[in-house]
């Protein structure tokens, strides 16, 4: 029998196996197609049944009384069944309204543009604005840090709870419409998050602290202990609701939205598109930090009343945190329209799917999915989830993603704090440096990983090997925390004495005992003796004047130097801010850390592609749902929490409010912080490497790959049907 022949398979109705239904024939029973390269098969289930399957060429049926007809699946718009999957391709539009001007966008590139815009808006709101306004809403609504931490985690909680169900229910649905729903919910959550500003009165900023020493018995530098529990703290629930709504919207974005790329593109191209999309999504947090930081220079109630006599440098100043959420919510809603016009599948999807060769892990799961046609009903959810859990390659790759997610979210949260304390920089400049390194490095890594997988057309096993190499490089680069760490500069009462008086660990000393300084008002100054002080008051500075370009404290009793000629101490001066550090490792640290982040994120896109390849085609979206659920549960949520606990364990100067309640940490032991971070980073990356090794060892490619199929193109076994 020659190649490219029509082949008929007569199979009893009770015969089991995979079938592809195209049409019914009254005379012959049901007609099925099995599209394979080099072979045109027509499978007939005879009405009377046949005990054993047999094969005949179409030309051998002459005189048999049977007529043959060569069929081909419909192309373009229409309903095509391929492997039981409905690939409904169509034009770009809404129902029968399909404007010609939209059709140039009806392709993967057009979808990439719209998807990237939604990813940027999601990152701007959730990972940018929320993080930068935390301090502001704490002060405005009398919220504790534990409550604002729960607000930040609410997004991940919603994501965890819903991603499995959304990815399972939506994997056979209209994915672009799910993303239109995603845009709706992200925009709604952003608007809800801003509502507390519009339902409260004017911000009451109170009196200013005196930041210099007054020894006349005046205690104006102190505030009375007041109960901050008021109705304002009830807005905590509104913030949580906003985050939950954004979490609902974010769930389809990184599950169904990613799978849509893989549906309509060949394997080597989908990795490139996914890498670009993930890389662009990293721009979102950068936009959020940039815009949010500028908006905080606008007074919070500029729209409610007259201007106030405050400047952003005043500790009582609160910025207009709410503007960014309103703007992002409205802009995100605009993306509902383009997503709703995309078809269920882009043109060419059916052909790509019919030519795709499975790389799923060979543990029998794909046969079960095909045999039972899992995913059509929600009652298939338990069986589908069980198949995911029993796939060791998927679970190993997912746990590797969890380890990476653990450290990346931890550093995203605390890298500015680390830079600020290690190199004695301001918090704003530390945030700029941290974002300037972390965000570009993550974007470069995401795109680079996708490009490499696409350029070399790596298959599943080689993708895992590449991810393993990237992780090894990353853990080697994290050693920068060891050789680029800095010690603590002298800090009076913390790491140094007050001119030989006082005690380490106590801010009060004989030189400032009569100053009535506010322990809750941290405003560091640098003395002319090169020592840092908690505030001008704790430095014993009796006077303060403005001398261009900054404020100058003078007559500071705690800052003195000894004159050998007159044998007397002379009081000296101080300027606001921390003293300039003697540590010179900043450039080295930032360079090494940049490449460590690039190496870490270089494996992110390949791991996603390996997950899409190691599971049955019909379960790709669900596999991403499983991955993201575990990444949030084991990585994104506990990462910042554990990082915070470890960093707080290195604190050497805590803040106490007017009531004596312990608050945030002002100063850390730099050496201990570096050692702690290298320890947790090395441990997490070691787990990543371990899980990737397990995935590499247990992965078994399918036996009926492309080569064996080419060798047996004229033979079809009854077991495969």
N, C-alpha and C positions, 0 to 999 in steps of 0.2 A: 504494500500500500504506500503510495507516494505521499510526500508532504503536502500540506495545504489542501487536504481532501475533506469533504463533508463526511462526518462519521455519525452513525446512528447507534444509540445505545437503547436496547429494549430492556426495561427493568420492571419488575413486578411492582404493583402499587404499594405493597407492603415493604418493598425494598427501602432500606434506610440510607441516609447519606445527605449530602449537600445538594440542593437543587436551586436553579435560578429560573424563576417563572417569568415568561414573557407573554405567552398567549395560550389559549385553550383550543384544542381541536376536537370537534364532535366525533370524528371518526377514530382518531388515534389516542384520545385521552389528553393529558396535559403535556404541553411541549416546553422543554426547558433548554436553556443555553448554558454552556460552561465555557467561558471565553478564555482560551489559552493561546500563547504564541505558537504559530505554526499549525494549529489544528482547529478546525471548525466542527464542533460537536453539537449534535442535536440529540437530546435525550427524550425518549418517549416513555411514558408510563401507560402500558396497554390496559384497555378496559378489562380484558379477561385475565390479565396477569401472566407473567412468564416466570418460570421457576428460576432460571439462571440467566444472568445478563450475557449478552453476546454483542459483538461488534461487527458492523458491516459498513462498507463504503457506500456512499450514496449511489454510485454507479452500479453496484451489485444488486440493486433492488428491481432491476428491469424484469418485467413479467411477474413480479410478486404480487401485483395488485395494489401496491403501496405507492403513493406519489411523494416525491420529495420536493422540498422548497428551501432554498438557502435564505436565511433570515439574518438580519444584522440589527443590533440594538439601535434604537432611535438616538440621534445626536441633537445637540442644541437644547432648546427649550423642550420640555416634556418630561415624562416620568420614566425613569430607567431603573431597573432592578439589577444591581450588581452585587453578588454575594449577599443578597437579602437586603442590601442597603439602598435607600431611595436617594438618588443623586438628581435632584430637580434643579437643572440649570435654567437660567432665564435672563432677561434683560434687567437693567437697572431702572427702577421706578416703583410706582405704587399701584399694584393691580394692573388695570389696563392702561394706566397713564405712564408711559415710558418715553419721556422726552429724549430726543436724539442727543442733546447736549450732555446728558448724563452717561451715555454709553462709553465714552473714552475712560471713564472712571471704573468701569465694570471689569476690573482685573486686579490681580494681587497688588500691583503698585498703588492703585487707588485706595484699596482697603488698607494698605500699610500706612498711607498718609492719615486717614481718619482714625485708625487704631492708635497711631503714635500721638495724635492730638489728645485723645481721651486718656492715654497713659500719662501724658504730661500734666493734664488737669488733675488727674487723681493723685499723682506724686506731689504736685504743687500744694494741694489742699491737705492731704493726709500726712505726708512725710516732710512737708516744708512749713506751712503756716501753723499747723497744730503744735509742732515742736517749738516754734519760735515765740508763740504767744502764751506758752504755759505759765511763765513767771508773771505776766501781766494779768491773766485771769485769776491766778492765785491771789494777788493783791486786791483786785477789784471785787472779787466775790468771796473773799475770806475762806479760801480753800486750802487745805493742807496738801503737802506734797504727795502724800499717799493717795489722796483723792484725785489729784491731777494725773498721777501715774495710772490710776484705773481708767480715767478718761482716755488717755493715750492708748491703753490696751483694749478698749472697747471695740475698736476697728478689727483687731486681730481675733477677738472673741467671736464677733459676728461672722468673720471669714471662716473660722474653724467650724462653727456650727452648721454653716450652709454649703460649704464648698463641695462636700460629698454629694449632697442631694441635687444641687444645681448642675454639677458636672454630669451626673448620671441622667437626670431628667432632660437636660438640654443637649446631650450628645447627639441625639437623632433629630433634634428640633431645628428651628430656624436660628442659627447662631448670630447673625447680624442683628436680628430683632432682640435677642437677649442682650446684646451690647447696647442697643438703644435703651432698653430697660436699665442697663448699668449706668448710662449717662443720666437718665432720669433720677435714679436713686442717689448717685454721687452729688448731683446738683441740689437735690432736695435736702440731703444731709448737711451740705455746706450752708444752705440758707438757714436751716434749723439751728446750726451751731452759732450763728450770728444773732439769733433772736433775743438772748438775754440783754444785749445792749439796748434794744429798742423798747424793752419793757421795764427798765429800771430808771431811776431818777439820775440827777447829776452826781458826778463823782465828787466826794468830799475828801479833800486831800489833807486837811488838818494843818498843824503848825510844823515848822521846820526845826530839825535838830540843830543845836549849836555844836559845831565841830571843832571848837577850840576851848581851852581851859578857862573857866571862870571860878575864881577862888573866893568870891565875896559871899559865899553861902547860897548863891543862886543855883537852883537845881533845874533850870530850864532845859538842860541837856537831857533830862530824863522824861520818859513818858509814863503816865500812870498805867497800871495793869488793868486792861479792859477786856471784857468778854467779847470776843470776836464772833461768837456764834449768833448770827442774825439770819433773817429770811434770805439774804443774798446767797448763803451757802446752799439753799435748795435748788439753785440753778444748776447745780451739779448734775441733776437728772436730765436737764435739757441738753447739756453738753454730751452726756453719755448717749442720749437718743440720737443726736446728730452723728456721732461716731458710728453707732450701730447701723444707721441708714447708709452711711458711706461704706461700711463693711459689706452690707448687702449688695451695693452697687459694684464694689471691687471684686466680688467673687467670680462673676462671669468673665471679667476682663482677662485674668491670667489663666483661666481654664479653657472655656469655650473659645475665647478670642484667639488664644495661641493655637488650639487644635484646628481652627479654621484655616490658618496658614498651611498646616500640614495636609489638610484636605485637598487644597487646590494647587499645590505645588509638588514637583518631584522632591524626593528626599534630600538631594544635595542642595536644592535651591531653598527649601523651607528653612533649613538651618541658617542660611544667610539672612533671610527675611526676619526670622525670629530674633537672631542676634542684633540686627539693626533696630528692631522694635524695642527690645529690652534695653539696648544702649541708649536710645532716644528717651525712653521712660525715665532714665536716671536724671535727665535734665529737669524733670519736674521739681524734685526737692531743691535744686539750685535756684530755680525761679522762685519757689516759695520763700527760701531764705532771703533772697535778694529783695523781692517785693515786700515781704513781711518786715524786714529790717528797716526799709525806708518808710513804711507806713507807721511804724512805731515812733517816728519823729514828728508825727501829727498828733495833736492833743486828742485824747479819747472822746471828749464831748464837744468837739468843734462845731457839730451840727445842732447842738441843743441850746447853746447860750453864748454869752459874751466871752471874749478871750480872757485868759487868766495870766497872771504874772509868774509863769513857771517856764523853765527851759528843760530840754531833755537831759541835762546833766543833773538836775535836781532829783534826789532820791524819791520824792513824792510824785514824780512825773509818771503818767501812764499814757501809752500811745494808742492810736486808733486801730486796735487789733481786729476789729470786726469788718473793716472795709474789704480786705482780701477775700474773706469768705463769701460776702455778697457778690463780689465781682466774679469769683471762680464758679459760684453756683449758677449764675446767669449764663456765663460763657459755656459751661458744660452742657446746659440744656440745649444750646444751639447744635450740639453734635447728635441729638436725637434724630434730626431730619436725615442727615447723610447715612447713618447706620440703617435706618428703616427702609431705605431704597435699595439696598443690596439684595440680590437674590439669595435663596437658600444655599445654593452652590454656584460658584463662579464658572463661567464657560471653560470647558476643558477638564473639569473635575472628574467626570465619569471616565474619560479616557485615561487620565493619570492613575485613578484608582484601579482600573482594570489591568494596567500594566505593572502595577507595583508588586514587588516580590516581598513576601512577609519575612521579617527578621525577628519575629516574636520568640521569646524564650521557649524552648521545646520541652514543656512539661505537661502537655496535653490540654492546656487551658484553651488554646485556639479552637481545638476540635469541639470542646464543650460549648464554646460561644457560638460556633457555626451550627452545631447540631440542634441546640435549644433556641437559637436565634435570640440570645439574651439582649436585653436593653429596650425591647419594645414596650414592656409594661413595668410599672413600678414594683410589681411583685417579684421581678427578677433582681431587685436591688441586693437582697442578702446573698444570693448566689454569685452575683458579680463582685461584690465586696470580698467574698471568700476567695474567689479566684485571684483578686489583687493581693490579698494577704498571703496567699500560698505561692505567689511569684517571688522567689528569693532575690532575683535580679532587681525587680522594681523596689522591693523593700530596702535592699542594700543601697541602691542609688538614692532613694528618698532619705535614708538616714545620713548619707553623705551630704545631701543638701541641707539637712537639719543642722549638722555640725558647722557648715559654712554660714548658714543663716544666723546661727547663735553668735558667732564672733563678729559678723558684719553689722548686725543690728546693734550689738554692744558697742562697737567702735563708732558707729554712726551717732550714737547717743552721747558717748563720753570722750570722743577724741578731742573736741575743743577744750574740755576740762583738763585733759591730760596735758595738752600743749600749753595751756594757760599756767598750770602749776609748775611744769618742768622747766619752762623757759621764761617765767615771770613776765608774761604778756597780758595785755588787757583781754577781757572776755570777748569783746567785739572783734578784735584782730585775730584772736585764736579761732573764733568761729569762721572767719574769712579764710584763714589758712587751712583749717580742717576741711571745710567745704571745697576749697580750691584744690585740694589733693584728692579727697575721697570721691567726689562726684566725677571729675574727669577720668580718674583711674578706673572707676567702675564702668563708665561708658566705654572706654577703650577696651577693657577686658571683655565686656559682653559682645561687642562687635567683632573683636579679634577672634574670639572663640567660634562664632558663627562663620566667619570668613574662612578659617582654617578647615572646619568640617566640610564646608561647601567646596572649597578649592580642591581638596584632596579626595572628595567624595567618600569620606570615611563611613564604614559600616559600623554596626552596633559595638562589636568587640573592640575595634580600633578607636572608637569614640571613648570608650571606657579607659583604654590605655592612655590616650591623650589627656583625659581629665586627671588621671593618676599622676602623670608627669608634671602637670601644672600645679597640683597640690603639693608635690614634693618641693618644687621651686619656691612656692609660697611660704612653706614652713621654714625653709632655709633663710629667707629674707626677713622673717620676723625676729631673727637674732639681733636686729638693730636695737631692740629694747635693752639689750645687755650692754653693748659698748657705747651707745649714744645716750645714756642716762645721766642726769645731773643731780647734784646734791642740793640741799636747801641753802639759800642765801640767809644771812643773819636776819632774824626777826625778833625784836625785843619782846621778852616774856614768853616766846615760843621756842626758839632755837638759840637765843642769846640773852645775856643779862642786860639790864638797864645800867650801863656804865659801872658794872660790877655790883649793882644792887638788885634787889628783888630775887625772884626764883623762876626757874624754867617751868613753864606751864601755867604761870599766873601773869595776867596783864597788869594787875595793880602793883605799883612799886612806890617807894617813898617819894619819888619825884613827881608823881601825879596823884598822890593820895587825896589832895584837897580839891581836885578838879571836877568831881561828880560826873564822870564820863559815862556815856550810854554804852553799855556792853553789847546792845543789839544793833548799834550803828557802826557798821564796818566800812571805813573809808580810808584805805591805807595811804600813808605818806612815807616819803623817803627822806631821811635826815641827811644833813651834810656830812655826817660821820659814816655814811654808807650802810646804815642799819634801817630796816623797814619797821614802821610802827603801825599799830592797829588803826589809829586815827590821829588827827592833830591834837585832839584832847589828851589821848594817852601818851603822846609825846611831850605833854606839858606845855604846849604852845599857847601863850597868853594873847597873842595878837595875830591877826590875819589881814592881809592887804592884797590888792590885785596889782600885779606888776606884769606887764606884757611879756610873754604870751599867756601866763597862767597865774593862778593864785599862789601866794607865798606866805608861809607861816613863820613867825619870828618869836623871839624870846621863849624858846622851847627849853624848859628846865631839864628835860630828860635827855636832850641832845647837847652834849658838851665836849669841849676838848681842853686839854691841859696845856698851859703856857709855861714853859720852863723858866722864862725870864721873870715873870711876875708871880709865878707859882700860884696861879689862880685858874679856876674853871670859867670859861666864857660860854654863855648860852648861844645857841646857834639857830639855824633855820631849817625848814623842811618844805618840800614841794609835794603836791598831791600825786598819788600813783605809787606803784611799786618801784623799788630800786632796779636799775638795769642789771640784768643777770651777768654773771661771769662765765656762764656756760656757753660754749661755742659750737654745740653739736646740732643746732636747729636745722641747718641746711642738709647735713648728712642724714638726719633722722627723716626729714620730709622726703628726700630722694628715695631712700630705701623703702619707706612706707608706701610711697606711690607705686613702686614696682611690685611690692607685696600684694597690694590691692588689685593691681592689674592681673597678676598671676592667679589670685583667688577667683576673680570674676571671669577669667578666661575659661574656667571649667564650668561656669554656670549654664551657659547656653548648650554646650555639649552634653551635660548631664540631662538637661531637659530633652534634647534630641534622643539620647539613649533611652530615656523613659518612654518616649513616643514609639520607639522601635521595638522595645522588648515586650510589648503587650499586644494583644490582638487589635486589629485595625478598629473594630467597633468599640473598643474600650479605651481609646486614646484620651478622650476628654475626661473620662472617669479616672484614668490613671493620673492625670494632672490634678484632679480634685483631691485624690488621695495624697499626692505629693505635697500640695500646698496646705492641706489640713495639718499634716504632720510637721511641715516646716514652721507653720505658725505656732502649733502646740508645743513643739520641742525646741524651736529655735527663736523665732521673733518675739514670743511672749516672755519666756524665761531669760533670754539673752540679756536685755538691758537690766532686768531685775538682779540677776546674779553678778553682772558687771558692777552694778551700783553697790551691792553688798560688799564685794571684794575691795572696791575703791574706798568705800567708807571705812573699811577696817584699817586703812592707812592714814586716817585723819589724825591730825595733831592739834587742831584748833576748831572747836565747834562754836556755832552761833547759839546764843540764848536770848529769847525775847524778853520783854519787860516783865513777864510773869515767871521767868526762870525756866521756861519750856525749851528743851533742846530742839534746835532747828537744823539748818544746813551746815555743811562743813566749809570753813574758809580756807584752810591750809592743810596740805597733805605732806607726808613723808615721801619725797620724790623717789628715793632709791627703792623703798618698799613697794611703791606703786609700780615702778618699772618691772620689778621682779614678779609681782603678782600678775601683771598683764602678759608678760612673756610666758608665764606658766600656763595661764588659761588659754592663751592663743596656741601654744605648742600642743596642749592636751586636745583641744578641739580639732586642730589640723591633723593630728595623729589619728583621731577617730575617723576623719574624712578619708584618709589614706587607707585605713583598715577596711572601711566599708566598700571603698572602690576595689580593693584587692579581692574581697569576698565576691563582689559582683562579677569581676573578671574571671574568677575561678569557677563559679557556678553557672555562668551563662553558657547555654547550649543552643547554637543556631538551629533553625528548622532543618530537617533532613531533606525535605523536598524543595531545595533551593533552585536557583535559576539553572545551574549546571546540570543537575539531575533531570530537570524538566526538559532541557534541550536534548538530552540523550534518549529520553523516553517519550518524545512528543507524539508518537503514534500509538502509545500504550496508555490506557487508563485503567487503573486498578479499581475493583469494586469496593475496596476498603476506603478509598479516598472519596467515595461518593456518599 
